[in-house]
Amino acid sequence: MTCCSHEGCAPAAVGRYRRVLWIVLGINAGMFAVEAAAGLLAGSAALQADALDFLADAANYGISLLALSLARVWRSRAALLKGLSMGGFGLWVIATVAWHAIHGTVPAWGTMGTVGAAALAANLACLALLHAWRDGDANMRSVWICSRNDVLANFAVMAAALGVFGTGRGWPDLIVAAIMAALALHGAATIIRHAKTELARRRNRGFVLPGAG
């Protein structure tokens, strides 16, 4: 299926995109509950960070569903809001890493690996569902970027589990959590830049010189 912006999509294509968003929203909400519990039980900063990422994505997909019924300028503003939320997530993860480093937490590597594999499978499914819309408008592209970053983060969580197993220390978990923060901040910057560009173009198109007829 060819990707399109909202204005250029046929109603059937928009309907397909809306159904896909509902599916990925449900997947992310469910995985948030699973990873939040597992992260607390395992004492893993990476799992806790990934759980909050699932929650943030579920909220982002909800915003995207709302944006489908709005004018393009509001969809660009919704993408800007999502970018800011991703940036906030990245800063929260940095604070979490500092807390675990101070307390010397050593997470349960078995739980990390098992839940990380389940999260990877969930995010790969979301990525496959969203692939057709990866080059759409700022709102669609922001959804794709979130899911792409999630897959990379899941691979990192599983690598951290192996690192904790091999070293018996918590620093691999903290390194991965820091990487997840960097991914979130980079993705946030990309989304914010694209959304601001769309908003600026719309403002420029609507600008009329004084006295122009």
Phi, psi and omega in degrees: 000135180282136178284154180207163170279168186301317181295328184270000183271141171291155180305324180295321179293319177297320178297320177297317180297320179298317179296319178298318179298320178298320180295310183291330175298315179297319179298315182292320179296318179295318180290331175300313181298318181294311184287327179299314179294315182294321180296319178293317181294321183275345184068035185256121176293323181294317178294319178296319178295319180292325177297315178294329176296318176300318179296315179298320179294320178300318177295320180296319178295325176297318176297320180296320177298317178296321184293336181300331182266005184253166175294160186300324180299324179285330175292323176295322177292324176296319177297321177298318177298319178295321177298318178295322179293322176297320177297320177297321176299316180299319178292323178297319180297320178301317178296321179295318178300316179298318181297312181292327178294319179295321184270357177062040182293135173245107185284165178279108187294328180297315178295319178302313183294316182294311182290325177299321178294320178295319179295322178298314179300318180296316182287327175296322177297317178297318182297319179296319180295326185266357188304321185294341184251020186290339182247026180280206181286184185301322181294312179295318181295324180295323177296317179296316181298318178302313183291321178298315179297325180297319179297315178299320180295322180295319175301320181293321178298317179293323176295323178296321178300317177296322179295318178295319178299317184284329185255339184070018181234165185268355186296328176299323177298318181291323178297316180296318178300321178294321177298319178298323177296319179295319177299317180296317181292322178293315178298320179299316180297320179295314181296314181298318181297315181293318180294318180294325177296315178299317181295320179294319179297320180293320177296319181293322178293329182272357183278131178237129180296141178304134179086355180288142183273000000 
